[in-house]
């Protein structure tokens, strides 16, 4: 599963950008770091409760950052709908 995020052509990194994508219905899979501060993730988690996005928890922000190809940690990231093959979108 981490490979999907690493190789995705259309992905976003960061809690604010991920929240915007979920609200717009553009996010297909959302990755959340388990060690991120809850106050940072609270708005995203609330939006995810009302969405059809697949949610994947990752052990740490550092690992999620590496999965995204960046040198810093990330609390959240997402693969956008357009990047998934049609068969995976259901």
C-alpha atoms as one frame of an Amber mdcrd trajectory, in Angstrom:
protein
   0.000   0.000   0.000   2.778   2.556   0.680   3.956   1.974  -2.869   0.654
   3.353  -4.220   1.283   6.669  -2.474   4.922   6.792  -3.494   4.165   6.222
  -7.188   0.933   8.221  -7.448   1.075  10.965 -10.054  -1.722  12.943  -8.417
  -1.176  13.148  -4.687  -1.267  15.902  -2.139   0.605  16.266   1.118  -0.441
  18.145   4.221  -3.512  18.306   6.398  -5.012  21.482   4.929  -4.613  20.362
   1.315  -5.934  16.892   2.143  -8.957  18.394   3.889  -9.718  20.544   0.837
  -9.476  17.509  -1.453 -11.820  15.466   0.761 -14.318  18.330   0.893 -14.199
  18.631  -2.901 -14.705  14.881  -3.317 -11.368  14.575  -5.111  -9.543  12.348
  -2.599  -9.733   8.590  -3.051  -7.326   7.351  -0.379  -6.287   9.395   2.651
  -3.200   8.537   4.710  -3.025   9.752   8.315  -0.017   9.554  10.638  -0.846
   7.937  13.989   1.523  10.243  15.880   0.147  13.506  14.480  -1.486  15.873
  16.964  -5.207  15.264  17.245  -5.989  18.980  17.190  -4.403  19.126  13.736
  -6.286  16.092  12.435  -9.675  16.787  14.052 -11.218  18.742  11.115  -9.941
  16.161   8.624 -11.249  13.224  10.657 -14.661  14.926  10.935 -14.830  15.366
   7.177 -13.674  11.790   6.565 -16.523  10.489   8.727 -18.929  11.796   6.084
 -16.961  10.720   3.021 -16.386   7.528   1.077 -12.594   7.870   1.148 -10.474
   4.916   2.112  -8.429   5.854   5.203  -5.028   4.302   5.871  -3.198   4.920
   9.135   0.597   5.129   8.972   2.851   4.572  11.994   4.515   7.986  12.031
   4.672  11.402  10.423   8.277  10.734   9.467   7.302   7.544   7.615   4.423
   9.284   5.846   6.768  12.055   4.750   9.186   9.500   3.325   6.312   7.726
   1.551   5.503  11.066  -0.096   9.101  11.643  -1.119   9.726  14.612   1.174
  12.402  15.121   3.822  10.047  16.220   6.605   7.154  14.561   8.383   3.570
  14.809   7.196   0.387  14.447   9.245  -1.781  13.592   6.236  -1.619  12.920
   2.521  -3.992  11.718  -0.166  -4.120  10.090  -3.561  -6.564  11.894  -5.794
  -9.369  10.111  -7.669  -7.886  10.688 -11.120  -4.775   8.697 -10.254  -6.551
   5.403  -9.548  -7.484   2.914 -12.254 -11.231   2.773 -12.928 -11.557  -0.678
 -11.336 -10.319   0.571  -7.949 -12.864   3.423  -7.757 -15.946   1.855  -6.206
